Amino acid sequence: MNVILSLFYFAYFSLVGVYVMYIPKALVGFGYNAVEIGIIYAAAPFMRFLLPFIFKHYIKLTHKIYLFSLLFTFLSSILFLQTVEHFTAHLVANLLFGASMGVTLPFVETISLQRLSKKMYGKIRLWGSIGFIVVSLYLGHIEPLPLETFQYLVATGLFTLIFGYFVLQYDEPKTVKSQESDSSFSLQRYWAFWTSIFLMQVAFGGFYTFFTIYETAQGMSPQLISYLWTFAVLCEIVMLYFQGSLLERNLLTILKIATLITALRWLLLYLFPNSTEITFVTQSFHAVSFALYHTTAITYVFSLYSQKRLAQQFFLGISFGLGGSVGAFIAGYVYGEYLFLFESFITIGAFGMLFIHDKRLKS
């Protein structure tokens, strides 16, 4: 089981790595401007936001639906190749890609959280980070042409399909049935928490969509930028490996600390845009602002609701979905000198919402 889950995470996040790190630059090579890239990168996350509401009322996340999501993840990556020269068609391909990815990961995450201990989850999940690093170093070294970048997206999509298929054998349908119906699932009860994770991901919009472009504009070489991405993920891997004992502590406190560190991360990028040393420091914060934050958040959500798969879909949908969509869209319009200052202020807002959530729980 551990090997199959590791291979899935490796393939899935290799796919994410190509999409996040190199497709934006490839789109520039095809003549897309910052606003168009922002719109394109708002499409896939927006579909992740819509999906949980559909599944809450109309569809059950069955094995068949999961297999369809794997297949359409691969097919949509092929469509990227066919549509890149046509903005509207490429936008539609991104919508399909986002919908498919929005089903695949929550399904696997639920299996992992149910079958693995907190310590083992991080050690398995870090293989996704290794996949991200491999993509960063390899593509950063060879500097593929824009069209070739899309071919790597197709290849990683294929491996995600293959390893995702074998994950199914570890699902236990009888153990994952909700104690309550999906229609009883409520966001309102913990509205401040959901608002916080939304704002946190809005603040990542500029980083995921424009970091490579932003640092290129500062005069950094593609190789150096690939090292920056790689360093961030190496720090993430270290955290994933050793974070098990932290997850035994107060999860809300960890989320608050991680959110404040993320606000500092964006502020430093704004204050020192030309400093390679400071940029490496901010990338080291990825261990906390992504690895520790993400694992803590999904563990916290897993403990809040009896409808485990739906809860994970909503987490992905509201954070990486709606938050990522709004973040990418806004970043396309505010991209420039003040981008990361803006992201820092939004992250402070996310911290404020966690504080309100904590107070509501204690009242």
C-alpha positions as CSV (number, residue, x, y, z in Angstrom):
1,M,0.0,0.0,0.0
2,N,2.7,2.5,1.0
3,V,4.5,2.0,-2.3
4,I,1.4,2.6,-4.5
5,L,0.4,5.7,-2.5
6,S,3.9,7.0,-2.7
7,L,4.0,6.5,-6.5
8,F,0.6,8.2,-6.8
9,Y,1.7,11.3,-4.9
10,F,5.0,11.3,-6.9
11,A,3.1,11.3,-10.2
12,Y,0.3,13.7,-9.1
13,F,2.5,16.4,-7.8
14,S,4.9,16.0,-10.7
15,L,1.9,16.9,-12.8
16,V,1.1,19.8,-10.5
17,G,4.8,20.9,-10.7
18,V,4.7,21.2,-14.5
19,Y,1.4,23.0,-14.3
20,V,2.4,25.5,-11.6
21,M,6.1,26.2,-12.4
22,Y,6.4,25.9,-16.1
23,I,3.1,26.2,-17.9
24,P,2.7,30.0,-17.1
25,K,6.1,30.6,-18.7
26,A,5.1,28.5,-21.7
27,L,1.9,30.6,-22.1
28,V,4.1,33.7,-22.2
29,G,5.9,32.0,-25.1
30,F,2.6,31.6,-26.9
31,G,1.8,35.3,-26.5
32,Y,-0.4,35.3,-23.4
33,N,-0.3,38.4,-21.2
34,A,-0.5,38.6,-17.4
35,V,-4.2,39.1,-17.3
36,E,-4.9,36.2,-19.6
37,I,-2.6,33.9,-17.6
38,G,-4.5,35.0,-14.4
39,I,-7.8,34.1,-16.0
40,I,-6.5,30.8,-17.2
41,Y,-5.1,29.9,-13.8
42,A,-8.4,31.0,-12.1
43,A,-10.3,28.4,-14.2
44,A,-9.1,25.1,-12.8
45,P,-9.3,26.2,-9.1
46,F,-12.8,27.6,-9.7
47,M,-14.0,24.1,-10.8
48,R,-12.5,22.6,-7.7
49,F,-14.7,25.0,-5.7
50,L,-17.9,24.1,-7.6
51,L,-17.5,20.3,-7.3
52,P,-18.1,19.8,-3.6
53,F,-21.5,21.5,-3.9
54,I,-22.4,19.2,-6.8
55,F,-21.3,16.1,-4.9
56,K,-23.1,17.3,-1.7
57,H,-26.5,17.2,-3.4
58,Y,-26.3,15.2,-6.6
59,I,-23.4,12.8,-6.9
60,K,-21.6,10.2,-4.7
61,L,-17.9,9.9,-5.0
62,T,-17.8,6.3,-6.1
63,H,-15.0,4.2,-7.6
64,K,-16.4,4.8,-11.0
65,I,-16.5,8.6,-10.6
66,Y,-12.9,8.5,-9.3
67,L,-11.8,6.5,-12.3
68,F,-13.5,9.0,-14.6
69,S,-11.6,11.8,-12.9
70,L,-8.3,10.0,-13.5
71,L,-9.1,9.5,-17.2
72,F,-10.2,13.1,-17.7
73,T,-7.1,14.4,-15.9
74,F,-5.1,12.7,-18.6
75,L,-7.3,13.7,-21.5
76,S,-7.5,17.3,-20.5
77,S,-3.7,17.4,-20.4
78,I,-3.7,16.3,-24.0
79,L,-6.3,19.0,-24.8
80,F,-3.8,21.6,-23.5
81,L,-1.6,20.7,-26.4
82,Q,-4.4,21.0,-28.9
83,T,-5.9,24.3,-27.6
84,V,-3.0,26.4,-26.4
85,E,-3.1,28.7,-29.4
86,H,-6.7,29.5,-28.8
87,F,-7.5,31.3,-25.6
88,T,-11.2,30.3,-25.2
89,A,-10.6,26.7,-26.0
90,H,-7.6,26.6,-23.7
91,L,-9.7,28.0,-20.9
92,V,-12.3,25.2,-21.4
93,A,-9.4,22.6,-21.2
94,N,-8.4,24.2,-17.9
95,L,-11.9,23.9,-16.6
96,L,-12.0,20.2,-17.4
97,F,-8.5,19.8,-15.9
98,G,-9.6,21.5,-12.7
99,A,-12.8,19.5,-12.3
100,S,-10.9,16.2,-12.7
101,M,-8.1,17.1,-10.3
102,G,-10.7,18.2,-7.8
103,V,-12.1,14.7,-7.5
104,T,-8.9,12.7,-7.6
105,L,-6.9,14.1,-4.7
106,P,-9.7,14.2,-2.1
107,F,-10.5,10.6,-2.8
108,V,-6.8,9.5,-2.3
109,E,-6.3,11.8,0.7
110,T,-9.2,10.2,2.5
111,I,-7.8,6.7,2.0
112,S,-4.4,7.9,3.2
113,L,-5.8,9.6,6.3
114,Q,-7.8,6.5,7.2
115,R,-5.2,3.9,6.5
116,L,-2.0,5.7,7.7
117,S,-0.9,7.0,11.1
118,K,-0.2,10.8,11.3
119,K,3.6,10.1,11.3
120,M,3.4,7.7,8.3
121,Y,1.1,10.0,6.3
122,G,3.8,12.7,6.2
123,K,6.5,10.2,5.1
124,I,4.2,8.9,2.3
125,R,3.0,12.4,1.2
126,L,6.6,13.6,0.9
127,W,7.0,11.6,-2.3
128,G,4.7,14.2,-3.9
129,S,7.3,16.8,-2.9
130,I,10.1,14.6,-4.4
131,G,8.1,14.5,-7.7
132,F,7.8,18.3,-7.6
133,I,11.6,18.6,-7.1
134,V,12.4,16.2,-10.0
135,V,10.2,18.4,-12.3
136,S,11.8,21.6,-11.0
137,L,15.4,20.5,-11.5
138,Y,14.9,18.6,-14.7
139,L,12.9,21.2,-16.6
140,G,14.8,24.0,-15.1
141,H,18.0,22.4,-16.4
142,I,16.9,21.6,-20.0
143,E,14.7,24.8,-20.4
144,P,12.1,23.1,-22.7
145,L,10.4,25.0,-25.5
146,P,6.8,26.1,-24.7
147,L,5.3,23.2,-26.7
148,E,7.6,20.7,-25.1
149,T,6.5,21.8,-21.7
150,F,2.9,20.8,-22.5
151,Q,4.3,17.4,-23.6
152,Y,5.7,16.9,-20.1
153,L,2.3,17.7,-18.7
154,V,0.8,14.9,-20.8
155,A,3.4,12.4,-19.6
156,T,2.9,13.2,-15.9
157,G,-0.9,13.0,-16.5
158,L,-0.5,9.5,-17.8
159,F,1.5,8.3,-14.8
160,T,-1.1,9.9,-12.5
161,L,-3.8,7.8,-14.3
162,I,-1.8,4.6,-14.0
163,F,-0.8,4.8,-10.3
164,G,-4.2,6.3,-9.3
165,Y,-5.9,3.3,-10.7
166,F,-4.0,1.0,-8.4
167,V,-4.8,3.1,-5.3
168,L,-8.4,1.8,-5.6
169,Q,-7.5,-1.6,-4.1
170,Y,-6.9,0.0,-0.7
171,D,-10.3,1.7,-0.4
172,E,-12.7,0.2,2.1
173,P,-16.2,1.4,1.2
174,K,-17.8,0.1,4.4
175,T,-15.4,2.1,6.6
176,V,-15.9,5.4,4.8
177,K,-19.7,5.7,4.8
178,S,-20.8,8.9,6.6
179,Q,-22.5,8.6,9.9
180,E,-24.8,11.4,8.7
181,S,-26.1,12.1,5.2
182,D,-24.1,14.4,3.0
183,S,-27.0,16.9,2.9
184,S,-26.4,17.6,6.6
185,F,-22.9,18.8,6.0
186,S,-22.6,22.4,7.2
187,L,-20.0,25.1,6.4
188,Q,-21.8,27.8,8.4
189,R,-21.0,26.3,11.8
190,Y,-17.2,26.8,11.2
191,W,-17.5,29.8,8.8
192,A,-14.5,31.7,10.2
193,F,-12.2,28.7,9.7
194,W,-13.4,28.2,6.1
195,T,-12.9,31.9,5.5
196,S,-9.4,31.7,6.8
197,I,-8.3,28.8,4.6
198,F,-9.9,30.6,1.6
199,L,-7.9,33.8,2.3
200,M,-4.7,31.8,2.9
201,Q,-4.9,30.4,-0.6
202,V,-5.9,33.7,-2.2
203,A,-2.6,34.9,-0.8
204,F,-0.8,32.1,-2.6
205,G,-2.3,33.1,-5.9
206,G,0.5,35.4,-6.8
207,F,3.1,32.9,-5.8
208,Y,1.8,29.9,-7.7
209,T,0.9,31.8,-10.8
210,F,3.7,34.5,-11.1
211,F,6.7,33.5,-8.9
212,T,8.7,32.2,-11.9
213,I,7.7,35.2,-14.1
214,Y,8.3,37.6,-11.2
215,E,11.8,36.3,-10.4
216,T,12.7,36.2,-14.1
217,A,11.8,39.9,-14.2
218,Q,14.2,40.5,-11.3
219,G,17.0,39.1,-13.5
220,M,17.3,35.6,-12.1
221,S,18.2,32.8,-14.5
222,P,15.9,29.8,-15.1
223,Q,18.4,27.5,-13.4
224,L,18.4,29.7,-10.3
225,I,14.7,29.8,-10.2
226,S,14.5,26.0,-10.4
227,Y,16.9,25.9,-7.5
228,L,14.6,28.2,-5.5
229,W,11.6,25.9,-6.2
230,T,13.7,22.9,-5.3
231,F,15.0,24.4,-2.1
232,A,11.4,25.2,-1.0
233,V,10.3,21.6,-1.6
234,L,13.3,20.2,0.1
235,C,12.4,22.2,3.2
236,E,8.8,20.9,2.7
237,I,10.1,17.3,2.6
238,V,12.0,17.7,5.8
239,M,8.9,19.0,7.5
240,L,6.7,16.2,6.2
241,Y,9.1,13.6,7.5
242,F,9.4,15.0,11.0
243,Q,6.1,16.7,11.6
244,G,4.3,13.7,13.1
245,S,4.8,14.8,16.7
246,L,3.7,18.3,16.0
247,L,0.3,17.0,14.8
248,E,-0.3,15.5,18.2
249,R,-0.5,19.1,19.6
250,N,-3.1,21.9,19.3
251,L,-3.9,22.0,15.6
252,L,-5.4,25.5,15.7
253,T,-2.3,26.9,17.3
254,I,-0.1,25.4,14.6
255,L,-2.4,26.9,11.9
256,K,-2.1,30.3,13.5
257,I,1.7,30.2,13.7
258,A,2.0,28.9,10.1
259,T,-0.3,31.7,8.8
260,L,1.8,34.4,10.5
261,I,5.0,33.0,9.1
262,T,3.4,33.0,5.6
263,A,2.5,36.7,6.0
264,L,6.2,37.4,6.8
265,R,7.2,35.3,3.8
266,W,5.3,37.5,1.4
267,L,6.4,40.7,3.1
268,L,10.1,39.8,2.7
269,L,9.6,39.1,-1.0
270,Y,8.1,42.6,-1.4
271,L,10.8,44.3,0.7
272,F,13.8,42.5,-0.9
273,P,12.8,41.7,-4.5
274,N,16.4,41.6,-5.8
275,S,18.0,39.6,-3.0
276,T,18.8,36.0,-3.8
277,E,19.7,35.3,-0.2
278,I,16.4,36.7,1.2
279,T,14.5,34.8,-1.5
280,F,16.0,31.6,-0.4
281,V,15.1,32.4,3.2
282,T,11.5,33.0,2.1
283,Q,11.5,29.7,0.2
284,S,12.6,27.9,3.4
285,F,9.3,29.1,4.9
286,H,7.5,26.8,2.6
287,A,8.1,24.0,5.1
288,V,5.7,25.8,7.4
289,S,3.4,27.8,5.2
290,F,2.7,24.8,2.9
291,A,3.8,21.5,4.3
292,L,2.9,21.9,8.0
293,Y,-0.1,24.2,7.3
294,H,-1.6,21.8,4.7
295,T,-1.2,18.7,6.7
296,T,-2.5,20.3,9.9
297,A,-5.5,21.8,8.0
298,I,-6.6,18.5,6.4
299,T,-6.1,16.7,9.7
300,Y,-8.2,19.3,11.4
301,V,-11.0,19.1,8.8
302,F,-10.9,15.3,9.0
303,S,-11.6,15.6,12.8
304,L,-14.4,18.1,12.4
305,Y,-16.8,16.1,10.1
306,S,-18.1,12.6,9.9
307,Q,-18.5,13.0,6.1
308,K,-14.7,12.5,5.4
309,R,-14.5,12.5,1.6
310,L,-17.0,15.4,1.3
311,A,-15.0,17.4,3.9
312,Q,-11.8,16.8,2.0
313,Q,-13.5,17.9,-1.2
314,F,-14.7,21.1,0.4
315,F,-11.2,21.7,1.8
316,L,-9.7,21.4,-1.6
317,G,-12.6,23.3,-3.2
318,I,-12.6,26.3,-0.8
319,S,-8.8,26.6,-0.4
320,F,-7.1,25.6,-3.6
321,G,-10.3,25.9,-5.5
322,L,-12.1,29.2,-4.8
323,G,-9.1,30.7,-3.0
324,G,-6.7,29.7,-5.8
325,S,-9.1,30.9,-8.4
326,V,-9.7,34.3,-6.8
327,G,-6.0,34.6,-6.0
328,A,-4.8,33.9,-9.6
329,F,-7.4,36.2,-11.0
330,I,-6.5,39.1,-8.7
331,A,-2.8,38.5,-9.1
332,G,-3.2,38.9,-12.9
333,Y,-4.4,42.4,-12.3
334,V,-2.2,43.5,-9.4
335,Y,1.0,41.8,-10.7
336,G,3.9,44.2,-10.3
337,E,5.9,45.8,-7.5
338,Y,3.2,45.5,-4.8
339,L,2.0,42.0,-5.5
340,F,3.6,40.3,-2.5
341,L,2.8,43.2,-0.2
342,F,-0.9,42.7,-1.1
343,E,-0.5,38.9,-0.5
344,S,0.9,39.7,3.0
345,F,-2.1,41.8,4.0
346,I,-4.5,39.1,2.8
347,T,-2.6,36.5,4.9
348,I,-3.0,38.7,8.0
349,G,-6.7,38.6,7.3
350,A,-6.5,34.8,7.3
351,F,-4.9,34.9,10.7
352,G,-7.7,37.1,12.0
353,M,-10.3,34.6,10.9
354,L,-8.5,31.8,12.8
355,F,-8.5,33.9,15.9
356,I,-12.3,34.4,15.5
357,H,-12.8,30.7,14.9
358,D,-10.9,29.8,18.1
359,K,-12.9,32.3,20.1
360,R,-16.2,30.9,18.8
361,L,-15.2,27.4,19.7
362,K,-14.5,28.4,23.3
363,S,-17.6,30.5,23.7
